[in-house]
Amino acid sequence: MKPSSTSTSSFYAFVSEGLDELERSLSSNTFMSIDFLCHVISFLRSLHSQIVVLVQKLHLPVGDKWLDEYMDETSRIWKACDAIKLGITSFETYCVHGSTFLSRLDDCRRHPNPNSVRQVISAASATVREAIALEQDNRSVARTRIEPLSLQFNECQPMEYSKLNGFNGFRGVLYALSNASSLLLTITSWVSVYFSPDLSYCRTTIDADKSFGLGYISSMERLKQRIVSEVEASGSIRGVMMCEFRMVKELVEEVKGELDRCGCVRTEDGVDKLKGWVGVLRSGTESLVCQLDDFFDEIVEGRKKLSDLCSHR
């Protein structure tokens, strides 16, 4: 077996193992969570870093199209991540509203009077409205910035498999990167930006011959089917699916309902839960943004490294 064949086979195995690990990590408690998204983005970053290492082993020709194809693919990934980051940063304003509501609620409970009650109800209403605005804005991001990127499986017909041998097998590696990253970015956008069955990138199908070292496609299919099953089981039809956001949204509405009915909050439990979930949502989304920013830096570094590799050969 040629060294290049060994290297590409190892990459395909790496893709399969990573996808299988994500599928195994799914449970009713972790699906749609920030923690799961952190694992998804971490694996996406690992795929990119493996590509950069692999190129240095394949001894690719200078000035060939392989670099252009790599640049095109990383550009697509960048655009998708940038749109996802935009969707995630919208949670920052929502958390500010949630914190303001909790602060007003604390003041009202310490110094109850008609004015403080009105202020806390107003803050609760503002938080509810912000949740609606957030989902509307994220829906627009999904439609105008993510859907046009066509995050779908790029099926290769059997007669075209020989093309994947191009550039010492690197074209096949890029094919794997494109398909795996499309699935990972789709999952991330469903959870953190917006999910709706009518969006084209939500209708991705994975169906291809598993030959030509494409066994990782089976891993993609298992993960995709598991995700779809979890989505259907959750009963969520459309909107931001992130469980931390949905929990905060639900608790705000519960506390607001009690305020509307009684003019006060009689139970500590709901308020304490809300404080905890607002903190988790804020810190978790900040962590996701940091991961994406680090990934942008890695893409820039990888593109420069491979460009320099060509210019010095």
PyMOL commands that set and color helices and strands:
alter all, ss='L'
color gray80, all
select helices_A, chain A and resi 3-25+34-58+65-110+114-149+158-165+170-192+200-203+216-234+243-262+268-311
alter helices_A, ss='H'
color red, helices_A
deselect
rebuild
show_as cartoon
